[in-house]
Amino acid sequence: MFKRPKGVSESDPAPAPEASGARAAEANPTQTPPDINPEERDRDNSGTRVITPSYQARKPPVRTLQSTAPSSSASVAHAANLHVGRGLKLEGKIQSCDSLVIEGDVQATIESGTLTISETGDVRGEATVDEAEVNGKFDGTLTVKKCLTINSSGRVTGTVRYGELKVEQGGQVSGEIRAAEDTKSDDRQETARIGSKSGNGDIKSDATRSDSNENGTRTASMI
């Protein structure tokens, strides 16, 4: 059987539920509900999680058109240079060379634009070049169309044809040495002799005659 506590009469009304709720509200301060992620809210509402994919805009590839006009570097032909290093030995034939530098031992037939023989260079054979500078040794036939320079340590032996000759003090050159103009004069003399031996007793009137050097020999070249 339910017993009423002491001090409480039957006339005292029971506390109203609203009052107890008010006292509980006063005891616990009001708290702000946490923010809910929109995706979580959508999941709570519909029961299905909605995922919104994110896209990143892609930039179209940029293509650079190359000019069809030839570049200046491509239009200029590369120089053909050859360097024979110290201690190397080379035998054979060297052609179509713009610049040839020899520091080693070479025995060959050479056709080059410029020829440079260093102090350690030793060349044997035949060479036809535009210009030559000799600091080492050359033995053979050397034809230089323009300028031949023999420095103090240079030694040239054999048959030498040159357009211009420069020999530094101490440089040595020996053998058959002739200027290019003398060679052309000999060619004209040889042409005249061939013409007289061919059965043509008289040289044609349109032939050009020239006096050669100081010996008074008359030569003619056929046209």
C-alpha positions, 0 to 999 in steps of 0.5 A, spaced: 500 500 500 502 506 498 504 511 504 504 518 503 510 521 506 510 525 512 509 532 512 505 532 505 497 532 506 492 530 501 490 537 499 497 538 496 497 538 489 502 534 485 507 538 481 505 539 474 509 536 469 510 543 465 514 545 472 518 540 472 520 541 465 521 548 466 526 546 472 530 541 468 530 547 462 533 552 467 538 547 470 541 545 463 542 551 459 540 551 451 545 548 447 545 550 439 545 543 435 551 542 431 551 544 424 549 538 419 552 536 413 548 537 407 550 530 405 548 528 411 541 531 412 540 529 405 541 522 407 537 523 414 531 525 410 531 520 404 535 514 407 540 515 401 546 518 401 547 523 396 554 524 393 555 530 389 561 529 384 566 535 383 569 536 376 575 540 374 575 543 368 581 541 363 585 546 359 585 544 352 592 542 349 596 548 346 600 546 340 605 550 337 606 551 330 613 550 327 615 555 322 616 552 315 621 557 313 628 554 314 632 557 320 638 561 319 642 555 322 640 550 317 641 554 311 648 555 313 652 548 312 656 545 317 664 546 317 668 540 316 673 540 320 678 534 322 683 534 328 688 528 328 691 528 335 697 527 338 700 520 338 695 518 333 697 515 326 693 516 320 694 513 313 690 514 307 686 519 303 683 526 306 678 530 302 673 535 302 676 538 309 675 545 310 680 545 316 685 540 318 689 540 324 695 535 325 698 533 331 700 526 330 703 522 324 700 522 318 701 519 311 696 521 306 694 525 300 690 531 303 685 536 299 683 541 304 681 548 305 687 550 311 692 545 313 695 546 320 701 542 322 703 543 330 710 542 333 708 535 334 705 533 327 709 529 322 706 529 315 708 525 309 705 525 302 702 530 297 697 535 300 693 541 296 690 546 300 688 553 300 693 555 306 698 552 310 701 553 317 707 549 318 710 548 325 712 541 325 715 537 319 712 536 312 716 531 307 713 530 300 709 535 295 706 541 298 701 545 293 699 551 297 694 556 292 694 562 297 699 563 303 704 558 306 707 560 312 713 556 315 714 558 323 721 557 327 720 550 328 717 548 321 721 544 317 719 543 309 722 538 305 720 536 298 717 539 292 713 546 294 708 550 290 706 556 293 702 563 292 705 567 297 711 564 302 712 567 309 718 563 313 719 565 320 726 566 322 729 559 324 724 555 319 727 551 314 725 549 307 729 545 302 727 541 295 724 544 289 721 550 291 717 554 286 712 560 286 705 558 283 706 564 277 712 560 275 708 553 274 703 557 270 709 559 265 711 552 265 704 550 263 704 555 257 711 553 255 709 546 255 702 547 251 706 551 246 711 545 245 705 540 244 702 544 239 709 545 235 710 537 235 703 536 233 704 537 225 702 544 226 708 548 223 705 555 224 701 557 230 694 560 229 694 567 228 689 568 234 694 564 239 696 569 244 704 570 245 707 572 251 715 573 253 717 569 259 721 571 264 728 574 263 731 569 259 727 571 253 724 565 251 718 566 247 712 562 249 705 561 246 698 558 249 693 555 244 686 558 244 
